[in-house]
Amino acid sequence: IGLRHLDTSRAVGVATADFHLREIETFLSELRVGGGGRALIVAPKSTSGPLVLGAGTDFPAELRAVVTAITERVATDPSSSQHPEGRSDGLFRDTIGGVIVDGRPLAVSGGLLWELVVMLPLADVEPMRRETVSRSTS
């Protein structure tokens, strides 16, 4: 990975990683959140745009559109470690296209900041909410 100075964009070095992204990709692609949700990692500072781990070929189409929206947001945000509404803690929660999206920063050695993104379709939440309401009213 080529490293550039934040202010000047001047090349300052090259970094390597001591882990295999394939193992992370496999773990995330097998991880399920609720009935139809998924988790992924977005590495926003990749040289060819954001790197997304966990959105393999079997990734649900309804969530793929959300991933596209998230990576476009990250790519156009000059400070990708900040929430689009200005929160500088890296945390965000949003609803995009009927999917609840929750993001948390992951500090990676070398000062890199990745995002752990968990997505859960609202359709998975509604039955749980109805069940909770019916229990509380009976």
Backbone hydrogen bonds, N-H to C=O, Kabsch-Sander energy under -0.5 kcal/mol:
donor,donor_aa,acceptor,acceptor_aa,energy
3,L,13,G,-3.2
5,H,10,R,-2.8
9,S,5,H,-2.3
12,V,3,L,-2.9
13,G,3,L,-1.2
15,A,1,I,-2.7
21,L,19,F,-0.6
23,E,20,H,-0.8
24,I,20,H,-1.2
25,E,21,L,-3.0
26,T,22,R,-2.6
27,F,23,E,-2.3
28,L,24,I,-2.7
29,S,25,E,-2.4
30,E,26,T,-1.3
31,L,27,F,-0.8
31,L,28,L,-0.6
33,V,37,G,-1.8
34,G,32,R,-0.6
37,G,33,V,-2.2
38,R,119,M,-1.6
40,L,117,V,-2.6
41,I,53,L,-2.2
42,V,115,E,-2.6
43,A,41,I,-0.5
43,A,51,L,-3.2
46,S,43,A,-0.9
49,G,46,S,-1.4
51,L,43,A,-2.3
53,L,41,I,-3.0
53,L,51,L,-0.5
59,F,56,G,-1.7
63,L,60,P,-0.8
64,R,60,P,-1.8
65,A,61,A,-1.3
67,V,63,L,-2.2
68,T,64,R,-2.2
69,A,65,A,-1.9
70,I,66,V,-2.5
71,T,67,V,-2.9
72,E,68,T,-2.3
73,R,69,A,-2.0
74,V,70,I,-2.5
75,A,71,T,-2.6
76,T,72,E,-1.8
77,D,73,R,-1.1
82,Q,79,S,-2.8
83,H,87,R,-3.0
86,G,83,H,-2.6
90,G,87,R,-0.6
92,F,103,G,-1.9
94,D,101,V,-2.6
96,I,99,V,-2.6
99,V,96,I,-0.9
100,I,120,L,-2.9
101,V,94,D,-3.3
102,D,118,V,-2.6
103,G,92,F,-3.1
104,R,116,L,-2.3
106,L,114,W,-3.4
108,V,106,L,-0.6
108,V,112,L,-2.8
111,G,108,V,-0.8
112,L,108,V,-0.9
114,W,106,L,-2.9
114,W,112,L,-0.5
115,E,42,V,-2.6
116,L,104,R,-3.3
117,V,40,L,-3.2
117,V,115,E,-0.6
118,V,102,D,-2.9
119,M,38,R,-3.3
120,L,100,I,-2.3
122,L,98,G,-2.8
124,D,121,P,-1.6
125,V,121,P,-0.9
125,V,122,L,-0.6
126,E,122,L,-2.4
128,M,124,D,-0.6
129,R,125,V,-2.4
130,R,126,E,-2.6
131,E,127,P,-2.1
132,T,128,M,-2.1
133,V,129,R,-2.4
134,S,130,R,-2.6
135,R,131,E,-1.8
136,S,132,T,-1.9
137,T,133,V,-1.5
138,S,134,S,-0.7
